[in-house]
Amino acid sequence: MTYASTLHPASLPTVAVLGCGWLGLPLARALVAAGHSVHGTTTTPGQLLTLRDAGIRPYLLRLSPTLSPTDADTLHAALHDAEVLVLNVPPTRGAGAPDAYPALLRPVAEAAARAGVRHILHVSSTGVYPDEPRAMREADAQATPDAEAPLLRAEALFAGPNHTVVRLAGLIGPGRSPGRFLAGRQNLPLGSAPVNLIHLTDCVGLLIHLIQHNVWGYTLNACAATHPLRRQFYPAAAAQLGLEPPTFLPETTGGKLIDSSLV
């Protein structure tokens, strides 16, 4: 993926990408290719050489609500001289207390403020929306039993005119083929619910665009503009891979549709 910048290299901000995994590493590589100086963190020692070889200044960092002295120093170093922080650290599913995720990210918000980071681009999720059969726009997020209240509390740490929150829909791309998601499963519910997905390439392109065009002070949904029904999309996606298609119950209950018209 190549994302050429129209800006002069000297004017490109230094970017720190916290979480160089499935999304963060391609993003960091694309930023380097576009001319940015990039710092990147990983929790895996073996990834440090991968980052370095990609032109990314590597840091081994493991976040926690109470950072060890070593990790606190590493976080400070990773943020030093960075004008933009891309925070791409998703919560661990089903792990910890409801406040565990905000507590995990709070030291990052505090360290960024101390380091003088001007802008934070926080990668969140459309899991903040309740599973109701209607279009969900950015103002519709709410803490309900089927929405992710910890995500909303984490987003609040990075609210403000100098920061932007991007709520990504279901991620697809290399290693995440939607044809495998439900293959072979039978009598699934919500066959009439719309599909809400976004491809890795689109995520990277969008995040770079926001950084290079100084789109700050927003909360944005990011999702493909087309929303086929689950009963149409997933069997076709499985068949394309030669896998057993899933089947759905003959009910007509719908689900939420992520409206990304603002972005």
Backbone hydrogen bonds in HBPLUS format (Angstrom, degrees):
<---DONOR---> <-ACCEPTOR-->    atom                        ^
c    i                          cat <-CA-CA->   ^        H-A-AA   ^      H-
h    n   atom  resd res      DA  || num        DHA   H-A  angle D-A-AA Bond
n    s   type  num  typ     dist DA aas  dist angle  dist       angle   num
A0011-SER N   A0008-HIS O   2.80 MM   3  5.45 149.6  1.89 122.5 131.8     1
A0012-LEU N   A0009-PRO O   3.16 MM   3  5.26 161.0  2.20 106.3 112.2     2
A0083-GLU N   A0014-THR O   2.97 MM  69  5.50 144.5  2.10 133.9 143.1     3
A0084-VAL N   A0014-THR O   3.18 MM  70  6.44 159.3  2.22 161.0 163.6     4
A0015-VAL N   A0037-SER O   2.92 MM  22  6.37 158.5  1.97 163.9 167.8     5
A0039-HIS N   A0015-VAL O   2.87 MM  24  6.28 158.1  1.92 149.0 155.7     6
A0016-ALA N   A0084-VAL O   2.85 MM  68  6.28 162.8  1.88 160.6 165.5     7
A0086-VAL N   A0016-ALA O   2.77 MM  70  6.10 169.0  1.78 165.3 169.0     8
A0017-VAL N   A0039-HIS O   2.76 MM  22  6.12 166.3  1.77 159.5 160.9     9
A0041-THR N   A0017-VAL O   3.11 MM  24  6.55 152.2  2.19 163.9 161.8    10
A0018-LEU N   A0086-VAL O   2.92 MM  68  6.18 157.9  1.97 163.0 170.2    11
A0088-ASN N   A0018-LEU O   2.95 MM  70  5.75 156.9  2.01 154.8 162.2    12
A0020-CYS N   A0041-THR O   2.95 MM  21  5.87 155.2  2.01 167.6 172.3    13
A0025-LEU N   A0021-GLY O   3.00 MM   4  5.26 163.4  2.03 130.3 135.3    14
A0027-LEU N   A0023-LEU O   3.10 MM   4  6.23 157.0  2.16 152.4 159.7    15
A0028-ALA N   A0024-GLY O   2.83 MM   4  6.01 161.1  1.87 148.7 153.9    16
A0029-ARG N   A0025-LEU O   2.90 MM   4  6.12 163.4  1.92 157.2 161.6    17
A0030-ALA N   A0026-PRO O   2.95 MM   4  6.07 157.3  2.00 143.7 149.9    18
A0031-LEU N   A0027-LEU O   2.90 MM   4  6.16 152.2  1.98 151.1 159.1    19
A0032-VAL N   A0028-ALA O   3.01 MM   4  6.28 157.3  2.06 148.5 154.1    20
A0033-ALA N   A0029-ARG O   2.95 MM   4  6.22 161.2  1.98 148.8 154.1    21
A0034-ALA N   A0030-ALA O   2.94 MM   4  6.14 135.6  2.14 138.4 150.2    22
A0034-ALA N   A0031-LEU O   3.14 MM   3  5.00 126.1  2.45  90.5 104.7    23
A0036-HIS N   A0031-LEU O   2.96 MM   5  5.42 157.7  2.02 154.7 147.5    24
A0035-GLY N   A0032-VAL O   2.96 MM   3  5.18 157.6  2.01 107.4 114.7    25
A0057-ARG N   A0038-VAL O   2.93 MM  19  6.28 167.2  1.95 159.2 156.0    26
A0040-GLY N   A0057-ARG O   2.86 MM  17  5.97 166.9  1.88 156.4 155.4    27
A0059-TYR N   A0040-GLY O   2.89 MM  19  6.13 129.8  2.15 156.0 164.7    28
A0042-THR N   A0059-TYR O   2.99 MM  17  6.43 144.7  2.12 161.0 171.7    29
A0061-LEU N   A0042-THR O   2.94 MM  19  5.88 155.2  2.00 144.3 151.9    30
A0047-GLN N   A0044-THR O   2.94 MM   3  5.48 155.9  2.00 118.4 126.0    31
A0048-LEU N   A0045-PRO O   3.14 MM   3  5.63 163.0  2.17 115.0 120.2    32
A0051-LEU N   A0047-GLN O   2.96 MM   4  6.28 157.9  2.01 156.8 161.7    33
A0052-ARG N   A0048-LEU O   2.97 MM   4  6.22 165.8  1.99 148.5 152.7    34
A0053-ASP N   A0049-LEU O   2.82 MM   4  5.93 166.6  1.84 151.8 155.5    35
A0054-ALA N   A0050-THR O   3.17 MM   4  6.29 129.7  2.44 134.3 146.3    36
A0054-ALA N   A0051-LEU O   3.04 MM   3  5.14 135.2  2.25  98.4 111.4    37
A0056-ILE N   A0051-LEU O   2.96 MM   5  5.11 158.5  2.01 153.1 147.1    38
A0055-GLY N   A0052-ARG O   2.96 MM   3  5.25 160.6  2.00 113.1 117.0    39
A0072-ALA N   A0068-SER O   2.81 MM   4  6.00 157.6  1.86 160.3 167.6    40
A0073-ASP N   A0069-PRO O   3.03 MM   4  6.18 156.5  2.08 143.2 148.7    41
A0074-THR N   A0070-THR O   2.92 MM   4  6.18 153.6  1.99 146.0 154.2    42
A0075-LEU N   A0071-ASP O   2.85 MM   4  6.00 161.1  1.89 148.8 153.2    43
A0076-HIS N   A0072-ALA O   3.05 MM   4  6.23 159.4  2.09 143.7 149.4    44
A0077-ALA N   A0073-ASP O   2.94 MM   4  6.20 156.5  2.00 146.3 152.7    45
A0078-ALA N   A0074-THR O   2.85 MM   4  6.09 155.8  1.91 151.3 158.1    46
A0079-LEU N   A0075-LEU O   3.07 MM   4  6.23 144.5  2.20 146.0 154.5    47
A0080-HIS N   A0076-HIS O   3.02 MM   4  6.06 121.7  2.37 138.2 153.0    48
A0080-HIS N   A0077-ALA O   3.28 MM   3  5.08 141.8  2.44  92.6 103.2    49
A0082-ALA N   A0079-LEU O   3.06 MM   3  5.28 163.3  2.08 123.6 126.4    50
A0118-ARG N   A0083-GLU O   3.09 MM  35  5.24 122.9  2.43 117.1 130.6    51
A0119-HIS N   A0083-GLU O   3.07 MM  36  6.40 155.5  2.13 155.8 163.0    52
A0085-LEU N   A0119-HIS O   2.84 MM  34  6.29 155.5  1.90 152.9 161.0    53
A0121-LEU N   A0085-LEU O   2.73 MM  36  6.07 166.5  1.75 163.4 167.4    54
A0087-LEU N   A0121-LEU O   2.94 MM  34  6.15 152.1  2.02 139.1 148.1    55
A0123-VAL N   A0087-LEU O   2.99 MM  36  6.02 175.1  1.99 158.6 160.1    56
A0095-ALA N   A0092-THR O   3.36 MM   3  5.70 161.1  2.40 131.2 127.1    57
A0100-ALA N   A0097-ALA O   2.91 MM   3  5.17 165.5  1.93 118.5 121.8    58
A0103-ALA N   A0099-ASP O   3.02 MM   4  6.06 157.7  2.07 149.9 157.0    59
A0104-LEU N   A0100-ALA O   2.92 MM   4  6.11 139.3  2.09 141.3 152.3    60
A0104-LEU N   A0101-TYR O   3.04 MM   3  5.01 123.1  2.38  96.3 111.1    61
A0105-LEU N   A0101-TYR O   3.20 MM   4  6.52 148.1  2.30 151.3 158.8    62
A0106-ARG N   A0102-PRO O   2.94 MM   4  6.01 133.4  2.16 147.9 160.3    63
A0108-VAL N   A0105-LEU O   2.97 MM   3  5.25 127.1  2.26 105.3 119.7    64
A0109-ALA N   A0105-LEU O   3.15 MM   4  6.57 156.0  2.21 155.4 162.1    65
A0110-GLU N   A0106-ARG O   3.03 MM   4  6.31 161.8  2.06 156.3 161.2    66
A0111-ALA N   A0107-PRO O   2.87 MM   4  5.97 157.7  1.92 142.2 148.7    67
A0112-ALA N   A0108-VAL O   2.85 MM   4  5.98 158.4  1.90 152.2 157.9    68
A0113-ALA N   A0109-ALA O   3.13 MM   4  6.32 153.4  2.20 141.7 148.2    69
A0114-ARG N   A0110-GLU O   3.06 MM   4  6.36 158.2  2.11 147.0 152.8    70
A0115-ALA N   A0111-ALA O   2.89 MM   4  6.06 149.8  1.98 146.2 154.9    71
A0117-VAL N   A0112-ALA O   3.04 MM   5  5.29 160.4  2.08 156.8 156.5    72
A0116-GLY N   A0113-ALA O   3.26 MM   3  5.24 151.0  2.35  97.7 106.3    73
A0164-THR N   A0120-ILE O   2.98 MM  44  6.44 160.0  2.02 160.9 166.2    74
A0122-HIS N   A0164-THR O   2.90 MM  42  6.32 152.1  1.97 159.5 164.6    75
A0166-VAL N   A0122-HIS O   2.93 MM  44  6.24 165.0  1.95 161.5 164.8    76
A0124-SER N   A0166-VAL O   2.69 MM  42  5.65 161.6  1.72 148.2 153.1    77
A0168-LEU N   A0124-SER O   3.17 MM  44  6.20 166.9  2.19 119.0 116.0    78
A0126-THR N   A0168-LEU O   3.04 MM  42  5.73 148.7  2.14 139.2 133.1    79
A0129-TYR N   A0126-THR O   3.23 MM   3  5.96 171.3  2.23 120.5 122.0    80
A0148-GLU N   A0127-GLY O   2.90 MM  21  5.64 155.6  1.96 137.7 143.5    81
A0132-GLU N   A0130-PRO O   2.96 MM   2  5.65 132.3  2.20 104.6  90.6    82
A0134-ARG N   A0132-GLU O   2.75 MM   2  5.75 131.3  1.98 115.7  99.9    83
A0257-LEU N   A0134-ARG O   3.06 MM 123  5.99 155.3  2.12 135.6 134.9    84
A0136-MET N   A0257-LEU O   2.72 MM 121  5.89 158.5  1.76 160.8 160.5    85
A0259-ASP N   A0136-MET O   3.05 MM 123  5.58 166.5  2.07 138.2 141.4    86
A0140-ASP N   A0137-ARG O   2.89 MM   3  5.49 167.1  1.90 127.5 131.5    87
A0147-ALA N   A0144-THR O   3.00 MM   3  5.04 165.5  2.03 111.5 116.0    88
A0151-LEU N   A0148-GLU O   3.11 MM   3  5.46 128.4  2.39 105.7 118.3    89
A0152-LEU N   A0149-ALA O   3.06 MM   3  5.21 117.0  2.47 101.1 115.9    90
A0153-ARG N   A0149-ALA O   3.07 MM   4  6.42 157.9  2.12 155.5 161.9    91
A0154-ALA N   A0150-PRO O   2.90 MM   4  6.10 150.1  1.99 145.5 153.7    92
A0155-GLU N   A0151-LEU O   2.88 MM   4  6.14 156.9  1.93 148.5 155.0    93
A0156-ALA N   A0152-LEU O   3.09 MM   4  6.33 147.8  2.20 143.8 151.4    94
A0157-LEU N   A0154-ALA O   3.05 MM   3  5.48 146.6  2.16 109.1 118.4    95
A0158-PHE N   A0155-GLU O   2.90 MM   3  5.52 153.4  1.97 117.3 125.2    96
A0163-HIS N   A0160-GLY O   3.26 MM   3  5.57 168.5  2.28 114.0 117.4    97
A0217-GLY N   A0163-HIS O   2.68 MM  54  5.19 148.8  1.78 121.0 132.1    98
A0165-VAL N   A0218-TYR O   2.94 MM  53  6.39 155.4  2.00 150.5 156.7    99
A0220-LEU N   A0165-VAL O   2.83 MM  55  6.24 158.7  1.87 158.4 165.3   100
A0167-ARG N   A0220-LEU O   2.71 MM  53  6.01 168.6  1.73 167.0 171.1   101
A0222-ALA N   A0167-ARG O   2.90 MM  55  5.91 145.5  2.02 160.0 149.9   102
A0169-ALA N   A0222-ALA O   3.01 MM  53  6.18 143.8  2.14 178.0 167.0   103
A0170-GLY N   A0196-ASN O   3.18 MM  26  6.16 146.6  2.29 138.9 135.8   104
A0198-ILE N   A0170-GLY O   2.78 MM  28  5.96 146.3  1.89 167.4 161.9   105
A0172-ILE N   A0198-ILE O   3.00 MM  26  6.08 148.8  2.10 150.5 151.1   106
A0200-LEU N   A0172-ILE O   2.86 MM  28  6.13 137.2  2.04 158.7 171.7   107
A0173-GLY N   A0176-ARG O   3.24 MM   3  5.12 155.7  2.31 115.3 119.9   108
A0176-ARG N   A0173-GLY O   2.83 MM   3  5.12 160.4  1.87 135.8 137.9   109
A0180-ARG N   A0177-SER O   3.06 MM   3  5.79 164.0  2.08 121.9 126.6   110
A0181-PHE N   A0178-PRO O   3.19 MM   3  5.16 146.4  2.31  99.3 108.8   111
A0185-ARG N   A0182-LEU O   3.13 MM   3  5.77 165.8  2.16 140.7 142.7   112
A0184-GLY N   A0244-GLU O   2.73 MM  60  4.82 133.3  1.94 138.6 143.1   113
A0247-THR N   A0185-ARG O   3.02 MM  62  6.59 148.8  2.12 148.5 158.4   114
A0188-LEU N   A0247-THR O   2.95 MM  59  6.22 177.9  1.95 135.2 135.8   115
A0249-LEU N   A0188-LEU O   2.82 MM  61  5.68 164.8  1.84 149.6 150.8   116
A0193-ALA N   A0190-LEU O   3.16 MM   3  5.24 164.5  2.19 108.5 110.8   117
A0231-ARG N   A0191-GLY O   2.96 MM  40  4.61 156.4  2.02 142.4 134.6   118
A0230-ARG N   A0193-ALA O   2.92 MM  37  5.84 148.0  2.03 163.6 172.2   119
A0195-VAL N   A0228-PRO O   2.83 MM  33  5.66 144.1  1.96 156.7 166.1   120
A0224-ALA N   A0197-LEU O   2.82 MM  27  5.86 165.1  1.84 155.8 158.3   121
A0202-ASP N   A0199-HIS O   3.00 MM   3  5.36 120.5  2.36 106.7 120.8   122
A0203-CYS N   A0199-HIS O   3.04 MM   4  6.42 154.5  2.11 152.8 160.9   123
A0204-VAL N   A0200-LEU O   2.98 MM   4  6.26 167.8  2.00 163.6 164.5   124
A0205-GLY N   A0201-THR O   3.02 MM   4  6.18 167.5  2.04 147.5 151.5   125
A0206-LEU N   A0202-ASP O   2.92 MM   4  5.98 158.9  1.96 147.0 152.7   126
A0207-LEU N   A0203-CYS O   2.99 MM   4  6.17 171.8  1.99 156.4 158.4   127
A0208-ILE N   A0204-VAL O   3.05 MM   4  6.21 164.6  2.08 155.0 158.9   128
A0209-HIS N   A0205-GLY O   3.04 MM   4  6.14 155.8  2.10 141.4 148.6   129
A0210-LEU N   A0206-LEU O   2.95 MM   4  6.26 158.9  2.00 156.5 161.5   130
A0211-ILE N   A0207-LEU O   3.16 MM   4  6.39 156.8  2.22 144.5 150.2   131
A0212-GLN N   A0208-ILE O   2.91 MM   4  6.10 174.9  1.92 161.8 162.6   132
A0213-HIS N   A0209-HIS O   2.96 MM   4  5.90 140.5  2.12 146.3 155.2   133
A0215-VAL N   A0210-LEU O   2.99 MM   5  4.93 172.6  2.00 146.6 149.1   134
A0214-ASN N   A0211-ILE O   3.32 MM   3  5.28 166.2  2.34 104.4 106.7   135
A0232-GLN N   A0229-LEU O   3.05 MM   3  5.30 143.6  2.18 105.2 116.0   136
A0233-PHE N   A0229-LEU O   2.86 MM   4  6.06 170.0  1.87 164.2 167.3   137
A0234-TYR N   A0230-ARG O   3.17 MM   4  5.78 154.9  2.23 141.5 147.6   138
A0237-ALA N   A0233-PHE O   2.87 MM   4  6.09 155.9  1.93 154.9 162.8   139
A0238-ALA N   A0234-TYR O   2.96 MM   4  6.07 156.6  2.01 148.3 153.7   140
A0239-ALA N   A0235-PRO O   2.94 MM   4  6.08 162.4  1.98 147.5 152.6   141
A0240-GLN N   A0236-ALA O   3.04 MM   4  6.18 145.8  2.16 141.9 150.4   142
A0241-LEU N   A0238-ALA O   3.01 MM   3  5.34 139.0  2.18 104.8 116.1   143
A0243-LEU N   A0238-ALA O   2.94 MM   5  5.05 165.4  1.96 145.6 140.8   144
A0242-GLY N   A0239-ALA O   2.96 MM   3  4.83 158.4  2.01 101.8 108.4   145
